[in-house]
Amino acid sequence: MSTTTSTSTTPSTTGTDRADRADRDNRADHVAIEPSILYFGTPVVLLSTENDDGSANLAPISSAWALGSTIVLGLGAEGQTAYNLARRPQIVINVPGPHLWRRIESLAGVTGRFPVPESKPAGMRYEPDKFGVSGFTSQESEVVIPPRVAECGLQFEAAVARALPDVTEDFLIVEAHVLKVHADPAIVIPGTNHVEPAAWSPLIYNFRHYFGLGGELGHTWRSQTPRGAASQDSHTR
Ligand SMILES: Cc1cc2nc3c(=O)[nH]c(=O)nc-3n(C[C@H](O)[C@H](O)[C@H](O)COP(=O)(O)O)c2cc1C
């Protein structure tokens, strides 16, 4: 990394920008590491799908991101969720807040797949009753068969538009088209379709540890929820 401090002053360069850059340049070089995992901090979502017998499977994952009305999911190819979606391509993507981390963790060591696939980590056990074991509450969906998870502040009912193996064939990359969005009224700006970002916090999976969000730093120019539009309460029920 360069150790020269730039003295250029373009019109858009602020004192803070220059201070940040100088701070960065003065730090030691990065070190090359070989981490066993690359989970750099993404929201946890809880997937509901329908089992062969009509019961529901629940599975937490952290490989999920939204693009327009599509949510892209990364799933282990041998899990029960992938099995269910290959047969019944409907899903609810439930988004828990940080306060639900222990319930999410109660689902970390179980699979709805029987027998437990060899590819699953040692110690994983079969559990057909994911709602029972986690204490989450099943809530009927409106446009898909799998149920919603009542405790989750955001729930996306969706249909799988495409599911393809990744290059390793260990995972399935699923594109889910969102059909209906449900939100806890406590995180919605009254009378609008906007989520109040100051009232909502996802649960973040950060190198296998759970975190909530810190305070707001700022917003992008396209934000439709200007500051002060709703309460500053965090969604921590
Ligand atoms: C916080 C968290 C994040 C996870 N992220 C993923 C993920 O992104 N993709 C995945 O396939 N499994 C992920 N898992 C593991 C699955 O939850 C686990 O394999 C589970 O057995 C899947 O259940 P199923 O086989 O019943 O579908 C995650 C687990 C936890 C607790």
The ligand as an SDF file (V2000), in Angstrom:
LIG
                    3D

 31 33  0  0  0  0  0  0  0  0999 V2000
  -27.0170  -18.1010   10.9600 C   0  0  0  0  0  0  0  0  0  0  0  0
  -26.9640  -19.2350    9.9810 C   0  0  0  0  0  0  0  0  0  0  0  0
  -26.6760  -18.9850    8.6620 C   0  0  0  0  0  0  0  0  0  0  0  0
  -26.6640  -20.0280    7.7300 C   0  0  0  0  0  0  0  0  0  0  0  0
  -26.4310  -19.7470    6.4060 N   0  0  0  0  0  0  0  0  0  0  0  0
  -26.6040  -20.7130    5.4930 C   0  0  0  0  0  0  0  0  0  0  0  0
  -26.5640  -20.4020    4.1060 C   0  0  0  0  0  0  0  0  0  0  0  0
  -26.3580  -19.2570    3.7040 O   0  0  0  0  0  0  0  0  0  0  0  0
  -26.8190  -21.4080    3.2220 N   0  0  0  0  0  0  0  0  0  0  0  0
  -27.0930  -22.6820    3.6420 C   0  0  0  0  0  0  0  0  0  0  0  0
  -27.3170  -23.5590    2.8080 O   0  0  0  0  0  0  0  0  0  0  0  0
  -27.0860  -23.0040    4.9520 N   0  0  0  0  0  0  0  0  0  0  0  0
  -26.8790  -22.0440    5.8790 C   0  0  0  0  0  0  0  0  0  0  0  0
  -26.9410  -22.3570    7.2000 N   0  0  0  0  0  0  0  0  0  0  0  0
  -27.0720  -23.7630    7.6040 C   0  0  0  0  0  0  0  0  0  0  0  0
  -28.4960  -24.3020    7.4790 C   0  0  0  0  0  0  0  0  0  0  0  0
  -29.3650  -23.6350    8.3510 O   0  0  0  0  0  0  0  0  0  0  0  0
  -28.4530  -25.7680    7.8240 C   0  0  0  0  0  0  0  0  0  0  0  0
  -27.7320  -26.4480    6.8150 O   0  0  0  0  0  0  0  0  0  0  0  0
  -29.7970  -26.4330    8.0010 C   0  0  0  0  0  0  0  0  0  0  0  0
  -29.5980  -27.7850    8.3400 O   0  0  0  0  0  0  0  0  0  0  0  0
  -30.6730  -26.3700    6.7590 C   0  0  0  0  0  0  0  0  0  0  0  0
  -31.8990  -26.9750    7.0800 O   0  0  0  0  0  0  0  0  0  0  0  0
  -32.6500  -27.9560    6.0680 P   0  0  0  0  0  0  0  0  0  0  0  0
  -31.6710  -29.0680    5.6950 O   0  0  0  0  0  0  0  0  0  0  0  0
  -33.8060  -28.4720    6.8610 O   0  0  0  0  0  0  0  0  0  0  0  0
  -33.0390  -27.1360    4.8820 O   0  0  0  0  0  0  0  0  0  0  0  0
  -26.9180  -21.3490    8.1520 C   0  0  0  0  0  0  0  0  0  0  0  0
  -27.1910  -21.5970    9.5060 C   0  0  0  0  0  0  0  0  0  0  0  0
  -27.2210  -20.5550   10.4050 C   0  0  0  0  0  0  0  0  0  0  0  0
  -27.5340  -20.8510   11.8450 C   0  0  0  0  0  0  0  0  0  0  0  0
  1  2  1  0
  2  3  1  0
  2 30  2  0
  3  4  2  0
  4  5  1  0
  4 28  1  0
  5  6  2  0
  6  7  1  0
  6 13  1  0
  7  8  2  0
  7  9  1  0
  9 10  1  0
 10 11  2  0
 10 12  1  0
 12 13  2  0
 13 14  1  0
 14 15  1  0
 14 28  1  0
 15 16  1  0
 16 17  1  0
 16 18  1  0
 18 19  1  0
 18 20  1  0
 20 21  1  0
 20 22  1  0
 22 23  1  0
 23 24  1  0
 24 25  2  0
 24 26  1  0
 24 27  1  0
 28 29  2  0
 29 30  1  0
 30 31  1  0
M  END
$$$$
